[in-house]
Amino acid sequence: MTTPGQPVLLDWRDGIHYRRPAPCVLCGNPTPLRSHAGEAAHKVCAEDWNLAHPGESRFVSDTKPRRRKDDDAHA
C-alpha cells in the first residue's frame, strides 16, 4: 500500500513500451520508452508526473507483464 507523497513505480518491462528514441513529453530528452498511450516518456519522468498529479491516470503500469521465455533460466 502506498501513502500520499510516496512514488508508485511503473512496470514497463513489456516490449510494447520500447520503440525508436523520441523526445520525452515531460523533459525533452530522448527516450526509447513509450507509455500505454504511445507517448515518449522516461519511466522516472512518468513516475514523477504521477506523484505530482495524484488521482490522474496519464501513465499506468502494465496490468500483467507478458512472461518471457528466458524468465526461468536465471536460477
mmCIF file of the N, C-alpha and C atoms, coordinates in Angstrom:
data_MODEL
# 
_entry.id   MODEL 
# 
loop_
_atom_site.group_PDB 
_atom_site.id 
_atom_site.type_symbol 
_atom_site.label_atom_id 
_atom_site.label_alt_id 
_atom_site.label_comp_id 
_atom_site.label_asym_id 
_atom_site.label_entity_id 
_atom_site.label_seq_id 
_atom_site.pdbx_PDB_ins_code 
_atom_site.Cartn_x 
_atom_site.Cartn_y 
_atom_site.Cartn_z 
_atom_site.occupancy 
_atom_site.B_iso_or_equiv 
_atom_site.pdbx_formal_charge 
_atom_site.auth_seq_id 
_atom_site.auth_comp_id 
_atom_site.auth_asym_id 
_atom_site.auth_atom_id 
_atom_site.pdbx_PDB_model_num 
ATOM 1   N N  . MET A 1 1  ? 0.840  -1.185  0.000   1.00 0.00 ? 1  MET A N  1 
ATOM 2   C CA . MET A 1 1  ? 0.000  0.000   0.000   1.00 0.00 ? 1  MET A CA 1 
ATOM 3   C C  . MET A 1 1  ? 0.880  1.243   0.000   1.00 0.00 ? 1  MET A C  1 
ATOM 4   N N  . THR A 1 2  ? 0.483  2.243   -0.757  1.00 0.00 ? 2  THR A N  1 
ATOM 5   C CA . THR A 1 2  ? 1.257  3.481   -0.814  1.00 0.00 ? 2  THR A CA 1 
ATOM 6   C C  . THR A 1 2  ? 0.545  4.571   -0.021  1.00 0.00 ? 2  THR A C  1 
ATOM 7   N N  . THR A 1 3  ? 1.320  5.532   0.404   1.00 0.00 ? 3  THR A N  1 
ATOM 8   C CA . THR A 1 3  ? 0.779  6.681   1.119   1.00 0.00 ? 3  THR A CA 1 
ATOM 9   C C  . THR A 1 3  ? 0.952  7.911   0.261   1.00 0.00 ? 3  THR A C  1 
ATOM 10  N N  . PRO A 1 4  ? 0.168  8.967   0.521   1.00 0.00 ? 4  PRO A N  1 
ATOM 11  C CA . PRO A 1 4  ? 0.329  10.198  -0.269  1.00 0.00 ? 4  PRO A CA 1 
ATOM 12  C C  . PRO A 1 4  ? 1.776  10.679  -0.237  1.00 0.00 ? 4  PRO A C  1 
ATOM 13  N N  . GLY A 1 5  ? 2.271  11.083  -1.387  1.00 0.00 ? 5  GLY A N  1 
ATOM 14  C CA . GLY A 1 5  ? 3.646  11.571  -1.482  1.00 0.00 ? 5  GLY A CA 1 
ATOM 15  C C  . GLY A 1 5  ? 4.658  10.474  -1.729  1.00 0.00 ? 5  GLY A C  1 
ATOM 16  N N  . GLN A 1 6  ? 4.216  9.217   -1.737  1.00 0.00 ? 6  GLN A N  1 
ATOM 17  C CA . GLN A 1 6  ? 5.111  8.090   -1.993  1.00 0.00 ? 6  GLN A CA 1 
ATOM 18  C C  . GLN A 1 6  ? 4.990  7.700   -3.462  1.00 0.00 ? 6  GLN A C  1 
ATOM 19  N N  . PRO A 1 7  ? 6.101  7.643   -4.190  1.00 0.00 ? 7  PRO A N  1 
ATOM 20  C CA . PRO A 1 7  ? 6.025  7.298   -5.615  1.00 0.00 ? 7  PRO A CA 1 
ATOM 21  C C  . PRO A 1 7  ? 5.567  5.864   -5.845  1.00 0.00 ? 7  PRO A C  1 
ATOM 22  N N  . VAL A 1 8  ? 4.813  5.669   -6.895  1.00 0.00 ? 8  VAL A N  1 
ATOM 23  C CA . VAL A 1 8  ? 4.394  4.341   -7.322  1.00 0.00 ? 8  VAL A CA 1 
ATOM 24  C C  . VAL A 1 8  ? 5.239  4.005   -8.546  1.00 0.00 ? 8  VAL A C  1 
ATOM 25  N N  . LEU A 1 9  ? 6.023  2.940   -8.446  1.00 0.00 ? 9  LEU A N  1 
ATOM 26  C CA . LEU A 1 9  ? 6.900  2.560   -9.549  1.00 0.00 ? 9  LEU A CA 1 
ATOM 27  C C  . LEU A 1 9  ? 6.098  1.871   -10.640 1.00 0.00 ? 9  LEU A C  1 
ATOM 28  N N  . LEU A 1 10 ? 6.318  2.300   -11.870 1.00 0.00 ? 10 LEU A N  1 
ATOM 29  C CA . LEU A 1 10 ? 5.624  1.731   -13.020 1.00 0.00 ? 10 LEU A CA 1 
ATOM 30  C C  . LEU A 1 10 ? 6.325  0.470   -13.495 1.00 0.00 ? 10 LEU A C  1 
ATOM 31  N N  . ASP A 1 11 ? 5.565  -0.490  -13.953 1.00 0.00 ? 11 ASP A N  1 
ATOM 32  C CA . ASP A 1 11 ? 6.107  -1.713  -14.533 1.00 0.00 ? 11 ASP A CA 1 
ATOM 33  C C  . ASP A 1 11 ? 5.945  -1.615  -16.043 1.00 0.00 ? 11 ASP A C  1 
ATOM 34  N N  . TRP A 1 12 ? 7.032  -1.253  -16.729 1.00 0.00 ? 12 TRP A N  1 
ATOM 35  C CA . TRP A 1 12 ? 7.026  -1.114  -18.183 1.00 0.00 ? 12 TRP A CA 1 
ATOM 36  C C  . TRP A 1 12 ? 8.020  -2.075  -18.802 1.00 0.00 ? 12 TRP A C  1 
ATOM 37  N N  . ARG A 1 13 ? 8.114  -3.313  -18.305 1.00 0.00 ? 13 ARG A N  1 
ATOM 38  C CA . ARG A 1 13 ? 9.079  -4.283  -18.828 1.00 0.00 ? 13 ARG A CA 1 
ATOM 39  C C  . ARG A 1 13 ? 8.681  -4.857  -20.174 1.00 0.00 ? 13 ARG A C  1 
ATOM 40  N N  . ASP A 1 14 ? 7.399  -4.839  -20.479 1.00 0.00 ? 14 ASP A N  1 
ATOM 41  C CA . ASP A 1 14 ? 6.914  -5.442  -21.715 1.00 0.00 ? 14 ASP A CA 1 
ATOM 42  C C  . ASP A 1 14 ? 7.503  -4.710  -22.926 1.00 0.00 ? 14 ASP A C  1 
ATOM 43  N N  . GLY A 1 15 ? 7.806  -5.452  -23.961 1.00 0.00 ? 15 GLY A N  1 
ATOM 44  C CA . GLY A 1 15 ? 8.406  -4.902  -25.174 1.00 0.00 ? 15 GLY A CA 1 
ATOM 45  C C  . GLY A 1 15 ? 7.559  -3.864  -25.891 1.00 0.00 ? 15 GLY A C  1 
ATOM 46  N N  . ILE A 1 16 ? 6.256  -3.803  -25.590 1.00 0.00 ? 16 ILE A N  1 
ATOM 47  C CA . ILE A 1 16 ? 5.399  -2.795  -26.245 1.00 0.00 ? 16 ILE A CA 1 
ATOM 48  C C  . ILE A 1 16 ? 5.806  -1.375  -25.874 1.00 0.00 ? 16 ILE A C  1 
ATOM 49  N N  . HIS A 1 17 ? 6.586  -1.231  -24.816 1.00 0.00 ? 17 HIS A N  1 
ATOM 50  C CA . HIS A 1 17 ? 6.990  0.094   -24.352 1.00 0.00 ? 17 HIS A CA 1 
ATOM 51  C C  . HIS A 1 17 ? 8.279  0.599   -24.989 1.00 0.00 ? 17 HIS A C  1 
ATOM 52  N N  . TYR A 1 18 ? 8.866  -0.159  -25.900 1.00 0.00 ? 18 TYR A N  1 
ATOM 53  C CA . TYR A 1 18 ? 10.147 0.221   -26.500 1.00 0.00 ? 18 TYR A CA 1 
ATOM 54  C C  . TYR A 1 18 ? 10.011 0.452   -27.999 1.00 0.00 ? 18 TYR A C  1 
ATOM 55  N N  . ARG A 1 19 ? 10.479 1.627   -28.433 1.00 0.00 ? 19 ARG A N  1 
ATOM 56  C CA . ARG A 1 19 ? 10.482 1.988   -29.852 1.00 0.00 ? 19 ARG A CA 1 
ATOM 57  C C  . ARG A 1 19 ? 11.729 2.815   -30.141 1.00 0.00 ? 19 ARG A C  1 
ATOM 58  N N  . ARG A 1 20 ? 11.775 3.403   -31.317 1.00 0.00 ? 20 ARG A N  1 
ATOM 59  C CA . ARG A 1 20 ? 12.899 4.291   -31.639 1.00 0.00 ? 20 ARG A CA 1 
ATOM 60  C C  . ARG A 1 20 ? 12.887 5.482   -30.689 1.00 0.00 ? 20 ARG A C  1 
ATOM 61  N N  . PRO A 1 21 ? 14.065 5.975   -30.289 1.00 0.00 ? 21 PRO A N  1 
ATOM 62  C CA . PRO A 1 21 ? 14.109 7.123   -29.387 1.00 0.00 ? 21 PRO A CA 1 
ATOM 63  C C  . PRO A 1 21 ? 13.377 8.341   -29.949 1.00 0.00 ? 21 PRO A C  1 
ATOM 64  N N  . ALA A 1 22 ? 12.704 9.028   -29.056 1.00 0.00 ? 22 ALA A N  1 
ATOM 65  C CA . ALA A 1 22 ? 11.982 10.268  -29.367 1.00 0.00 ? 22 ALA A CA 1 
ATOM 66  C C  . ALA A 1 22 ? 12.064 11.147  -28.127 1.00 0.00 ? 22 ALA A C  1 
ATOM 67  N N  . PRO A 1 23 ? 11.831 12.458  -28.267 1.00 0.00 ? 23 PRO A N  1 
ATOM 68  C CA . PRO A 1 23 ? 11.892 13.337  -27.095 1.00 0.00 ? 23 PRO A CA 1 
ATOM 69  C C  . PRO A 1 23 ? 10.806 12.993  -26.067 1.00 0.00 ? 23 PRO A C  1 
ATOM 70  N N  . CYS A 1 24 ? 11.201 12.895  -24.821 1.00 0.00 ? 24 CYS A N  1 
ATOM 71  C CA . CYS A 1 24 ? 10.267 12.670  -23.719 1.00 0.00 ? 24 CYS A CA 1 
ATOM 72  C C  . CYS A 1 24 ? 9.289  13.842  -23.666 1.00 0.00 ? 24 CYS A C  1 
ATOM 73  N N  . VAL A 1 25 ? 7.993  13.550  -23.543 1.00 0.00 ? 25 VAL A N  1 
ATOM 74  C CA . VAL A 1 25 ? 6.987  14.611  -23.499 1.00 0.00 ? 25 VAL A CA 1 
ATOM 75  C C  . VAL A 1 25 ? 7.084  15.442  -22.224 1.00 0.00 ? 25 VAL A C  1 
ATOM 76  N N  . LEU A 1 26 ? 7.849  14.966  -21.244 1.00 0.00 ? 26 LEU A N  1 
ATOM 77  C CA . LEU A 1 26 ? 7.951  15.672  -19.964 1.00 0.00 ? 26 LEU A CA 1 
ATOM 78  C C  . LEU A 1 26 ? 9.263  16.434  -19.794 1.00 0.00 ? 26 LEU A C  1 
ATOM 79  N N  . CYS A 1 27 ? 10.398 15.853  -20.237 1.00 0.00 ? 27 CYS A N  1 
ATOM 80  C CA . CYS A 1 27 ? 11.685 16.539  -20.043 1.00 0.00 ? 27 CYS A CA 1 
ATOM 81  C C  . CYS A 1 27 ? 12.366 16.939  -21.348 1.00 0.00 ? 27 CYS A C  1 
ATOM 82  N N  . GLY A 1 28 ? 11.943 16.343  -22.478 1.00 0.00 ? 28 GLY A N  1 
ATOM 83  C CA . GLY A 1 28 ? 12.511 16.699  -23.771 1.00 0.00 ? 28 GLY A CA 1 
ATOM 84  C C  . GLY A 1 28 ? 13.732 15.907  -24.188 1.00 0.00 ? 28 GLY A C  1 
ATOM 85  N N  . ASN A 1 29 ? 14.315 15.122  -23.289 1.00 0.00 ? 29 ASN A N  1 
ATOM 86  C CA . ASN A 1 29 ? 15.480 14.304  -23.634 1.00 0.00 ? 29 ASN A CA 1 
ATOM 87  C C  . ASN A 1 29 ? 15.034 13.024  -24.330 1.00 0.00 ? 29 ASN A C  1 
ATOM 88  N N  . PRO A 1 30 ? 15.880 12.461  -25.196 1.00 0.00 ? 30 PRO A N  1 
ATOM 89  C CA . PRO A 1 30 ? 15.486 11.261  -25.942 1.00 0.00 ? 30 PRO A CA 1 
ATOM 90  C C  . PRO A 1 30 ? 15.239 10.051  -25.039 1.00 0.00 ? 30 PRO A C  1 
ATOM 91  N N  . THR A 1 31 ? 14.251 9.257   -25.408 1.00 0.00 ? 31 THR A N  1 
ATOM 92  C CA . THR A 1 31 ? 13.950 8.011   -24.700 1.00 0.00 ? 31 THR A CA 1 
ATOM 93  C C  . THR A 1 31 ? 13.327 7.005   -25.670 1.00 0.00 ? 31 THR A C  1 
ATOM 94  N N  . PRO A 1 32 ? 13.665 5.715   -25.505 1.00 0.00 ? 32 PRO A N  1 
ATOM 95  C CA . PRO A 1 32 ? 13.018 4.695   -26.323 1.00 0.00 ? 32 PRO A CA 1 
ATOM 96  C C  . PRO A 1 32 ? 11.683 4.235   -25.710 1.00 0.00 ? 32 PRO A C  1 
ATOM 97  N N  . LEU A 1 33 ? 11.389 4.670   -24.486 1.00 0.00 ? 33 LEU A N  1 
ATOM 98  C CA . LEU A 1 33 ? 10.180 4.220   -23.792 1.00 0.00 ? 33 LEU A CA 1 
ATOM 99  C C  . LEU A 1 33 ? 8.922  4.923   -24.271 1.00 0.00 ? 33 LEU A C  1 
ATOM 100 N N  . ARG A 1 34 ? 7.819  4.175   -24.264 1.00 0.00 ? 34 ARG A N  1 
ATOM 101 C CA . ARG A 1 34 ? 6.506  4.727   -24.608 1.00 0.00 ? 34 ARG A CA 1 
ATOM 102 C C  . ARG A 1 34 ? 5.506  4.333   -23.542 1.00 0.00 ? 34 ARG A C  1 
ATOM 103 N N  . SER A 1 35 ? 4.583  5.241   -23.264 1.00 0.00 ? 35 SER A N  1 
ATOM 104 C CA . SER A 1 35 ? 3.502  4.948   -22.336 1.00 0.00 ? 35 SER A CA 1 
ATOM 105 C C  . SER A 1 35 ? 2.476  4.066   -23.035 1.00 0.00 ? 35 SER A C  1 
ATOM 106 N N  . HIS A 1 36 ? 1.451  3.671   -22.329 1.00 0.00 ? 36 HIS A N  1 
ATOM 107 C CA . HIS A 1 36 ? 0.373  2.884   -22.937 1.00 0.00 ? 36 HIS A CA 1 
ATOM 108 C C  . HIS A 1 36 ? -0.344 3.668   -24.025 1.00 0.00 ? 36 HIS A C  1 
ATOM 109 N N  . ALA A 1 37 ? -0.324 4.996   -23.912 1.00 0.00 ? 37 ALA A N  1 
ATOM 110 C CA . ALA A 1 37 ? -0.964 5.856   -24.914 1.00 0.00 ? 37 ALA A CA 1 
ATOM 111 C C  . ALA A 1 37 ? -0.022 6.180   -26.067 1.00 0.00 ? 37 ALA A C  1 
ATOM 112 N N  . GLY A 1 38 ? 1.215  5.642   -26.026 1.00 0.00 ? 38 GLY A N  1 
ATOM 113 C CA . GLY A 1 38 ? 2.168  5.872   -27.099 1.00 0.00 ? 38 GLY A CA 1 
ATOM 114 C C  . GLY A 1 38 ? 3.013  7.128   -26.928 1.00 0.00 ? 38 GLY A C  1 
ATOM 115 N N  . GLU A 1 39 ? 2.891  7.798   -25.784 1.00 0.00 ? 39 GLU A N  1 
ATOM 116 C CA . GLU A 1 39 ? 3.702  9.000   -25.546 1.00 0.00 ? 39 GLU A CA 1 
ATOM 117 C C  . GLU A 1 39 ? 5.127  8.598   -25.194 1.00 0.00 ? 39 GLU A C  1 
ATOM 118 N N  . ALA A 1 40 ? 6.112  9.274   -25.781 1.00 0.00 ? 40 ALA A N  1 
ATOM 119 C CA . ALA A 1 40 ? 7.506  9.053   -25.412 1.00 0.00 ? 40 ALA A CA 1 
ATOM 120 C C  . ALA A 1 40 ? 7.711  9.640   -24.023 1.00 0.00 ? 40 ALA A C  1 
ATOM 121 N N  . ALA A 1 41 ? 8.148  8.808   -23.084 1.00 0.00 ? 41 ALA A N  1 
ATOM 122 C CA . ALA A 1 41 ? 8.348  9.273   -21.710 1.00 0.00 ? 41 ALA A CA 1 
ATOM 123 C C  . ALA A 1 41 ? 9.307  8.356   -20.981 1.00 0.00 ? 41 ALA A C  1 
ATOM 124 N N  . HIS A 1 42 ? 10.250 8.966   -20.261 1.00 0.00 ? 42 HIS A N  1 
ATOM 125 C CA . HIS A 1 42 ? 11.104 8.170   -19.381 1.00 0.00 ? 42 HIS A CA 1 
ATOM 126 C C  . HIS A 1 42 ? 10.226 7.625   -18.255 1.00 0.00 ? 42 HIS A C  1 
ATOM 127 N N  . LYS A 1 43 ? 10.513 6.441   -17.801 1.00 0.00 ? 43 LYS A N  1 
ATOM 128 C CA . LYS A 1 43 ? 9.754  5.838   -16.711 1.00 0.00 ? 43 LYS A CA 1 
ATOM 129 C C  . LYS A 1 43 ? 9.828  6.722   -15.466 1.00 0.00 ? 43 LYS A C  1 
ATOM 130 N N  . VAL A 1 44 ? 11.007 7.242   -15.153 1.00 0.00 ? 44 VAL A N  1 
ATOM 131 C CA . VAL A 1 44 ? 11.168 8.096   -13.978 1.00 0.00 ? 44 VAL A CA 1 
ATOM 132 C C  . VAL A 1 44 ? 10.385 9.404   -14.140 1.00 0.00 ? 44 VAL A C  1 
ATOM 133 N N  . CYS A 1 45 ? 10.406 9.980   -15.324 1.00 0.00 ? 45 CYS A N  1 
ATOM 134 C CA . CYS A 1 45 ? 9.629  11.207  -15.568 1.00 0.00 ? 45 CYS A CA 1 
ATOM 135 C C  . CYS A 1 45 ? 8.142  10.932  -15.370 1.00 0.00 ? 45 CYS A C  1 
ATOM 136 N N  . ALA A 1 46 ? 7.672  9.793   -15.880 1.00 0.00 ? 46 ALA A N  1 
ATOM 137 C CA . ALA A 1 46 ? 6.263  9.426   -15.735 1.00 0.00 ? 46 ALA A CA 1 
ATOM 138 C C  . ALA A 1 46 ? 5.913  9.196   -14.271 1.00 0.00 ? 46 ALA A C  1 
ATOM 139 N N  . GLU A 1 47 ? 6.798  8.550   -13.524 1.00 0.00 ? 47 GLU A N  1 
ATOM 140 C CA . GLU A 1 47 ? 6.552  8.319   -12.101 1.00 0.00 ? 47 GLU A CA 1 
ATOM 141 C C  . GLU A 1 47 ? 6.511  9.646   -11.348 1.00 0.00 ? 47 GLU A C  1 
ATOM 142 N N  . ASP A 1 48 ? 7.402  10.562  -11.680 1.00 0.00 ? 48 ASP A N  1 
ATOM 143 C CA . ASP A 1 48 ? 7.390  11.890  -11.046 1.00 0.00 ? 48 ASP A CA 1 
ATOM 144 C C  . ASP A 1 48 ? 6.104  12.637  -11.384 1.00 0.00 ? 48 ASP A C  1 
ATOM 145 N N  . TRP A 1 49 ? 5.660  12.535  -12.650 1.00 0.00 ? 49 TRP A N  1 
ATOM 146 C CA . TRP A 1 49 ? 4.424  13.195  -13.063 1.00 0.00 ? 49 TRP A CA 1 
ATOM 147 C C  . TRP A 1 49 ? 3.238  12.639  -12.273 1.00 0.00 ? 49 TRP A C  1 
ATOM 148 N N  . ASN A 1 50 ? 3.179  11.293  -12.157 1.00 0.00 ? 50 ASN A N  1 
ATOM 149 C CA . ASN A 1 50 ? 2.098  10.667  -11.388 1.00 0.00 ? 50 ASN A CA 1 
ATOM 150 C C  . ASN A 1 50 ? 2.089  11.156  -9.943  1.00 0.00 ? 50 ASN A C  1 
ATOM 151 N N  . LEU A 1 51 ? 3.266  11.299  -9.351  1.00 0.00 ? 51 LEU A N  1 
ATOM 152 C CA . LEU A 1 51 ? 3.376  11.769  -7.970  1.00 0.00 ? 51 LEU A CA 1 
ATOM 153 C C  . LEU A 1 51 ? 2.861  13.202  -7.830  1.00 0.00 ? 51 LEU A C  1 
ATOM 154 N N  . ALA A 1 52 ? 3.139  14.027  -8.841  1.00 0.00 ? 52 ALA A N  1 
ATOM 155 C CA . ALA A 1 52 ? 2.715  15.430  -8.814  1.00 0.00 ? 52 ALA A CA 1 
ATOM 156 C C  . ALA A 1 52 ? 1.244  15.616  -9.188  1.00 0.00 ? 52 ALA A C  1 
ATOM 157 N N  . HIS A 1 53 ? 0.616  14.588  -9.765  1.00 0.00 ? 53 HIS A N  1 
ATOM 158 C CA . HIS A 1 53 ? -0.781 14.669  -10.217 1.00 0.00 ? 53 HIS A CA 1 
ATOM 159 C C  . HIS A 1 53 ? -1.590 13.496  -9.667  1.00 0.00 ? 53 HIS A C  1 
ATOM 160 N N  . PRO A 1 54 ? -1.755 13.434  -8.338  1.00 0.00 ? 54 PRO A N  1 
ATOM 161 C CA . PRO A 1 54 ? -2.488 12.301  -7.755  1.00 0.00 ? 54 PRO A CA 1 
ATOM 162 C C  . PRO A 1 54 ? -3.915 12.230  -8.283  1.00 0.00 ? 54 PRO A C  1 
ATOM 163 N N  . GLY A 1 55 ? -4.395 11.033  -8.482  1.00 0.00 ? 55 GLY A N  1 
ATOM 164 C CA . GLY A 1 55 ? -5.759 10.845  -8.953  1.00 0.00 ? 55 GLY A CA 1 
ATOM 165 C C  . GLY A 1 55 ? -5.917 10.885  -10.460 1.00 0.00 ? 55 GLY A C  1 
ATOM 166 N N  . GLU A 1 56 ? -4.876 11.275  -11.189 1.00 0.00 ? 56 GLU A N  1 
ATOM 167 C CA . GLU A 1 56 ? -4.933 11.283  -12.657 1.00 0.00 ? 56 GLU A CA 1 
ATOM 168 C C  . GLU A 1 56 ? -4.258 10.015  -13.170 1.00 0.00 ? 56 GLU A C  1 
ATOM 169 N N  . SER A 1 57 ? -4.637 9.591   -14.345 1.00 0.00 ? 57 SER A N  1 
ATOM 170 C CA . SER A 1 57 ? -4.108 8.314   -14.846 1.00 0.00 ? 57 SER A CA 1 
ATOM 171 C C  . SER A 1 57 ? -3.474 8.442   -16.230 1.00 0.00 ? 57 SER A C  1 
ATOM 172 N N  . ARG A 1 58 ? -2.617 9.420   -16.403 1.00 0.00 ? 58 ARG A N  1 
ATOM 173 C CA . ARG A 1 58 ? -1.934 9.585   -17.687 1.00 0.00 ? 58 ARG A CA 1 
ATOM 174 C C  . ARG A 1 58 ? -0.945 8.451   -17.929 1.00 0.00 ? 58 ARG A C  1 
ATOM 175 N N  . PHE A 1 59 ? -0.210 8.063   -16.903 1.00 0.00 ? 59 PHE A N  1 
ATOM 176 C CA . PHE A 1 59 ? 0.792  6.997   -17.015 1.00 0.00 ? 59 PHE A CA 1 
ATOM 177 C C  . PHE A 1 59 ? 0.406  5.862   -16.072 1.00 0.00 ? 59 PHE A C  1 
ATOM 178 N N  . VAL A 1 60 ? 0.294  4.654   -16.608 1.00 0.00 ? 60 VAL A N  1 
ATOM 179 C CA . VAL A 1 60 ? -0.118 3.496   -15.810 1.00 0.00 ? 60 VAL A CA 1 
ATOM 180 C C  . VAL A 1 60 ? 0.863  2.347   -16.003 1.00 0.00 ? 60 VAL A C  1 
ATOM 181 N N  . SER A 1 61 ? 0.818  1.397   -15.079 1.00 0.00 ? 61 SER A N  1 
ATOM 182 C CA . SER A 1 61 ? 1.643  0.188   -15.158 1.00 0.00 ? 61 SER A CA 1 
ATOM 183 C C  . SER A 1 61 ? 0.978  -0.851  -16.034 1.00 0.00 ? 61 SER A C  1 
ATOM 184 N N  . ASP A 1 62 ? 1.786  -1.798  -16.472 1.00 0.00 ? 62 ASP A N  1 
ATOM 185 C CA . ASP A 1 62 ? 1.233  -2.971  -17.133 1.00 0.00 ? 62 ASP A CA 1 
ATOM 186 C C  . ASP A 1 62 ? 0.407  -3.726  -16.100 1.00 0.00 ? 62 ASP A C  1 
ATOM 187 N N  . THR A 1 63 ? -0.730 -4.243  -16.511 1.00 0.00 ? 63 THR A N  1 
ATOM 188 C CA . THR A 1 63 ? -1.554 -4.998  -15.580 1.00 0.00 ? 63 THR A CA 1 
ATOM 189 C C  . THR A 1 63 ? -0.967 -6.373  -15.323 1.00 0.00 ? 63 THR A C  1 
ATOM 190 N N  . LYS A 1 64 ? -0.500 -7.026  -16.365 1.00 0.00 ? 64 LYS A N  1 
ATOM 191 C CA . LYS A 1 64 ? 0.132  -8.333  -16.220 1.00 0.00 ? 64 LYS A CA 1 
ATOM 192 C C  . LYS A 1 64 ? 1.193  -8.454  -17.307 1.00 0.00 ? 64 LYS A C  1 
ATOM 193 N N  . PRO A 1 65 ? 2.458  -8.226  -16.959 1.00 0.00 ? 65 PRO A N  1 
ATOM 194 C CA . PRO A 1 65 ? 3.510  -8.319  -17.975 1.00 0.00 ? 65 PRO A CA 1 
ATOM 195 C C  . PRO A 1 65 ? 3.543  -9.692  -18.622 1.00 0.00 ? 65 PRO A C  1 
ATOM 196 N N  . ARG A 1 66 ? 3.811  -9.690  -19.917 1.00 0.00 ? 66 ARG A N  1 
ATOM 197 C CA . ARG A 1 66 ? 3.956  -10.967 -20.619 1.00 0.00 ? 66 ARG A CA 1 
ATOM 198 C C  . ARG A 1 66 ? 5.191  -11.679 -20.109 1.00 0.00 ? 66 ARG A C  1 
ATOM 199 N N  . ARG A 1 67 ? 5.099  -12.951 -19.946 1.00 0.00 ? 67 ARG A N  1 
ATOM 200 C CA . ARG A 1 67 ? 6.208  -13.755 -19.468 1.00 0.00 ? 67 ARG A CA 1 
ATOM 201 C C  . ARG A 1 67 ? 7.161  -14.039 -20.621 1.00 0.00 ? 67 ARG A C  1 
ATOM 202 N N  . ARG A 1 68 ? 8.440  -13.784 -20.382 1.00 0.00 ? 68 ARG A N  1 
ATOM 203 C CA . ARG A 1 68 ? 9.450  -14.067 -21.394 1.00 0.00 ? 68 ARG A CA 1 
ATOM 204 C C  . ARG A 1 68 ? 9.919  -15.503 -21.275 1.00 0.00 ? 68 ARG A C  1 
ATOM 205 N N  . LYS A 1 69 ? 10.328 -16.075 -22.388 1.00 0.00 ? 69 LYS A N  1 
ATOM 206 C CA . LYS A 1 69 ? 10.759 -17.466 -22.438 1.00 0.00 ? 69 LYS A CA 1 
ATOM 207 C C  . LYS A 1 69 ? 11.931 -17.734 -21.496 1.00 0.00 ? 69 LYS A C  1 
ATOM 208 N N  . ASP A 1 70 ? 12.830 -16.762 -21.323 1.00 0.00 ? 70 ASP A N  1 
ATOM 209 C CA . ASP A 1 70 ? 14.027 -16.996 -20.522 1.00 0.00 ? 70 ASP A CA 1 
ATOM 210 C C  . ASP A 1 70 ? 13.879 -16.553 -19.059 1.00 0.00 ? 70 ASP A C  1 
ATOM 211 N N  . ASP A 1 71 ? 12.679 -16.223 -18.593 1.00 0.00 ? 71 ASP A N  1 
ATOM 212 C CA . ASP A 1 71 ? 12.494 -15.779 -17.208 1.00 0.00 ? 71 ASP A CA 1 
ATOM 213 C C  . ASP A 1 71 ? 12.933 -16.818 -16.195 1.00 0.00 ? 71 ASP A C  1 
ATOM 214 N N  . ASP A 1 72 ? 12.749 -18.105 -16.489 1.00 0.00 ? 72 ASP A N  1 
ATOM 215 C CA . ASP A 1 72 ? 13.099 -19.155 -15.550 1.00 0.00 ? 72 ASP A CA 1 
ATOM 216 C C  . ASP A 1 72 ? 14.551 -19.620 -15.664 1.00 0.00 ? 72 ASP A C  1 
ATOM 217 N N  . ALA A 1 73 ? 15.285 -19.062 -16.606 1.00 0.00 ? 73 ALA A N  1 
ATOM 218 C CA . ALA A 1 73 ? 16.651 -19.511 -16.855 1.00 0.00 ? 73 ALA A CA 1 
ATOM 219 C C  . ALA A 1 73 ? 17.641 -18.966 -15.825 1.00 0.00 ? 73 ALA A C  1 
ATOM 220 N N  . HIS A 1 74 ? 17.227 -18.031 -14.986 1.00 0.00 ? 74 HIS A N  1 
ATOM 221 C CA . HIS A 1 74 ? 18.141 -17.404 -14.022 1.00 0.00 ? 74 HIS A CA 1 
ATOM 222 C C  . HIS A 1 74 ? 17.905 -17.992 -12.642 1.00 0.00 ? 74 HIS A C  1 
ATOM 223 N N  . ALA A 1 75 ? 18.476 -19.127 -12.383 1.00 0.00 ? 75 ALA A N  1 
ATOM 224 C CA . ALA A 1 75 ? 18.262 -19.796 -11.092 1.00 0.00 ? 75 ALA A CA 1 
ATOM 225 C C  . ALA A 1 75 ? 19.361 -19.461 -10.125 1.00 0.00 ? 75 ALA A C  1 
# 
